[in-house]
Amino acid sequence: MLARGPLHAFAHEDSNKPDRRAMYGVVKTEWVCGAPYGVGLVSGGADGCVRLWDVRRASDDPHNGTVLVKCDNDVSTFALGDVYKGEAPLIVGVCSGKVTVLEHTNAPFWE
């Protein structure tokens, strides 16, 4: 099944903190599905970004890996909410201990 090799190789940038002793790169991924865009992959990484990847585009396409939010510290985790249930679309936790809840506009409405 995996004999063909990887279909995609998406990558975050290096950590935005040069003194990191242990860098984890990508810390979490989650599939997302919605009209009109179809299936995408959301990832959080050591570059402080949560990104949306379009799996229909090439890995090296410069328009792929849209930054949904850029944080001051490395992303530790994130959660995607169900907006149809009234949940916040995106919650991000960073290694400094800060948690940010974002609206549809990508602007934080609660920190």
SVG drawing of the C-alpha trace seen along z (x, -y; Angstrom):
<svg xmlns="http://www.w3.org/2000/svg" viewBox="-25 -41 45 43">
<polyline fill="none" stroke="black" stroke-width="0.4" points="0.0,0.0 2.8,-2.5 5.2,-1.2 4.6,-4.2 6.1,-6.8 4.5,-9.9 1.7,-11.7 2.6,-15.1 5.3,-16.5 4.0,-19.7 6.4,-21.6 6.3,-24.4 9.2,-26.8 11.8,-26.5 11.0,-27.6 10.8,-31.3 12.9,-30.9 16.6,-30.2 17.4,-28.9 15.1,-25.8 16.8,-22.7 14.1,-20.4 12.1,-21.3 9.1,-19.3 8.3,-20.7 4.7,-19.8 2.8,-19.1 -0.7,-18.3 -2.6,-17.7 -6.4,-17.5 -8.5,-16.9 -11.2,-19.4 -14.0,-19.2 -16.3,-21.9 -17.9,-23.4 -16.8,-24.8 -13.2,-23.9 -13.5,-20.1 -10.9,-18.3 -8.0,-20.1 -5.3,-19.4 -4.8,-21.8 -1.4,-21.7 0.2,-23.5 4.0,-23.8 7.1,-25.2 7.1,-28.2 4.1,-29.6 1.6,-29.0 -1.5,-27.1 -1.8,-26.4 -4.4,-25.1 -3.1,-22.8 -5.1,-22.1 -4.3,-18.4 -5.4,-19.0 -2.4,-21.3 1.2,-20.4 3.3,-20.4 5.6,-23.0 2.9,-25.3 3.6,-28.7 -0.1,-29.3 -0.5,-26.2 -0.1,-26.2 -2.3,-29.3 -1.5,-30.7 -4.7,-30.8 -3.0,-32.3 0.5,-33.3 1.5,-33.2 4.4,-34.7 5.5,-31.3 5.6,-27.7 2.1,-26.1 1.6,-23.4 -1.9,-22.4 -5.0,-23.6 -8.7,-22.6 -11.1,-23.1 -14.7,-23.7 -17.9,-23.0 -19.3,-26.4 -22.7,-24.9 -22.9,-24.0 -21.9,-27.5 -18.3,-26.5 -15.3,-28.8 -13.7,-27.8 -10.2,-27.7 -8.5,-27.6 -4.7,-27.7 -2.4,-26.9 1.2,-27.9 4.3,-26.8 4.3,-30.0 1.0,-28.9 -1.3,-31.4 -4.5,-30.2 -6.3,-32.2 -9.8,-31.7 -10.4,-33.0 -13.5,-34.1 -14.2,-33.6 -12.3,-36.8 -9.1,-35.3 -9.1,-38.1 -9.0,-36.9 -12.2,-37.6 -10.9,-36.1 -7.4,-35.5"/>
</svg>
